[in-house]
């Protein structure tokens, strides 16, 4: 454990870790892979195991240097750090793919020091992504320096709901590439709808759709449903949209989308946590669309590090 976060000492510790891992191993047994620096800001004292498991899952497709900034509440200022490495056996081979983890534990009053130290810990010439696990941090003054470390900002708006979307849009307009896991949860619904309307039986029906119902479970529509409405409204400018309550068949808020046209009806609905069902007047089709773990959602967003104009337009339209 290092009691002062000094980048040069942490990097020396990492080199020591790699030497220890390589003892008794063939020269090519460990692959020290790095495609990005992923900074993760968390305030949850109970996520130590689950977060590192998630980072381990991400490592297969997105190996890199992982910097966990664990923000704790303490009556006295705190700033400490430790380094570790995780290795996984590569698919179809005997070589292990390894990534580095630097975990910084800090109180809010030392976050400016974390920013200074992190400047020397990010990997040069590679993308830097900031995953803010607790979205409430975006509004805290002490957290603002960390936002300067990365222009790609990954969040999950679901815990706070629509109230946080104007702030996300402001960040987007200020130059950040915002990525929201609430939007990523819509991927299976959007892809299935796109494929359905490309089919022969539904070609030409889009101009005929006059009403769309989005069915939700719970006390009201959440962010994913609002994103889908905005996304659909851009493609169905003549349609009206309603939110309607529904029985929960699948984890999450969104349960079904119904399209009403003069000559054709289409419904995309949840069957269970693994399946969606497309129903038309002449055909019923089931599509495998399993509910996805957080690490899978993050991996999807990390595969698109550049601008996402479809999401950007949807975010802006959601709060318009």
Secondary structure as UniProt FT lines:
FT   HELIX           7..22
FT   TURN            23..24
FT   TURN            27..28
FT   STRAND          30..32
FT   STRAND          36..42
FT   TURN            45..46
FT   HELIX           48..59
FT   TURN            60..61
FT   STRAND          65..71
FT   STRAND          79..89
FT   TURN            91..92
FT   STRAND          96..106
FT   HELIX           108..110
FT   HELIX           111..119
FT   TURN            120..121
FT   TURN            124..125
FT   STRAND          127..132
FT   HELIX           135..139
FT   HELIX           141..149
FT   STRAND          152..155
FT   HELIX           157..159
FT   HELIX           161..164
FT   HELIX           165..173
FT   TURN            174..175
FT   STRAND          177..180
FT   HELIX           181..184
FT   TURN            185..186
FT   HELIX           187..197
FT   HELIX           200..202
FT   TURN            203..204
FT   HELIX           206..208
FT   STRAND          209..216
FT   HELIX           223..233
FT   TURN            234..235
FT   TURN            237..238
FT   STRAND          240..245
FT   STRAND          254..261
FT   STRAND          265..272
FT   TURN            273..274
FT   STRAND          275..280
FT   STRAND          284..288
FT   HELIX           294..302
FT   HELIX           309..318
//
